[in-house]
Amino acid sequence: MQPSQHILVIRFSAMGDVAMTVPVIKNVLQQNPQVRITVVSNSFLQPLFQGIERCHFYPAYLQKQHNGIAGIYELFKELSTTNKFNAIADLHSVLRTSLLKIFFGFSGFKIATIDKGRKEKNALTRKKNKVFIPLISTQERYAAVFRKLGLVVVLKNDSPVFGKQTIPVAIQNIFSTGKKIIGVAPFAQHEEKMYPLEKMKAVVQQLAGENNTILLFGGGQKEVSILQLWADELAGVINITGKFSFAEELAIISNIGLMVSMDSANMHLASLFNVPVVSIWGATHWYAGFYGWAQQKKNIVQAELSCRPCSVFGNKPCFRGDHACMNMITQQMIVDKIKNS
């Protein structure tokens, strides 16, 4: 069947949030053969969508030519002159996406926007009188946008979003030793979501001494420096951050046996390949709806505290001032989860 409906999907911002759109978009396309999708997102995230049939990626350069109101209008002109859309799915609902919708709205396109559930999330994270219940998952919130456009979407997670990819040549020998390969991503965008680094280093050291090889994943230049120090000091620990392209890092993740991550992007990247994730949660909570796709709840590491969660994204100061949500988690708790995952 030749696709008769073309939907523009808009989702900028953090890598983890964009990664959570991927299984939803794949489900939408599998269940609606009449649909094709163009995703517009941050340019460096293009590898997340490679290999999805009838899915095209359009790069946005939000710090360059697509910056500001004039830049968003330029992005609109580029999209509208090279594509003919039937509908717009806004999976972000921020100022930039609202501007795009305004521009496209003049063309009469059908538009659907995500309901972020702000009221429920405020109730979950407030200091007093919390309403402590699991909220709708972010993936379901994304799916609801497509349902508003009249599509049938039933989220199914019975098979990996993507299969294993070819390991980069430079690291293939590491995967041929017979040892279990464990990825460790100790960083998060906000400090309140991070397990104390010295404790995390001790966990890495213990794991590396038990017939495992540890691959360290990070992001910025400061993180690269810290992780390289760990790799230089600890046997069986390899820092891959900054040494491979994003597409190559995804290929490496697809072949590891386990990922250890904070509530951060690497949890969501590993989830795309059905790689088990031992996730460590502090100021945030999976109840807010940001848990990894098809991940098992038994692999969550967390301290049960009445103040948790104190924010949805980990971007607010600790209510208590002592970061107890992370400090109460022992290194052995993490190691035990890894051994039993």
QUIWOWO-V352288 format. One record per run of one state. SS is the DSSP state (helix for helix, strand for strand, loop for the rest). FROM is the first residue (numbers start at 1). TO is the last residue. If there is no record, write none. Layout:
SS&FROM&TO / SS&FROM&TO
This chain:
loop&1&4 / strand&5&10 / loop&11&14 / helix&15&31 / loop&32&34 / strand&35&42 / helix&43&49 / loop&50&54 / strand&55&60 / loop&61&67 / helix&68&82 / loop&83&86 / strand&87&90 / loop&91&94 / helix&95&105 / loop&106&109 / strand&110&113 / loop&114&117 / helix&118&125 / loop&126&137 / helix&138&148 / loop&149&168 / helix&169&176 / loop&177&179 / strand&180&185 / loop&186&190 / helix&191&193 / loop&194&196 / helix&197&208 / loop&209&211 / strand&212&216 / loop&217&220 / helix&221&233 / loop&234&236 / strand&237&239 / loop&240&245 / helix&246&253 / loop&254&257 / strand&258&262 / loop&263&264 / helix&265&271 / loop&272&276 / strand&277&280 / loop&281&285 / helix&286&288 / loop&289&296 / helix&297&299 / strand&300&301 / loop&302&323 / helix&324&327 / loop&328&330 / helix&331&340 / loop&341&341
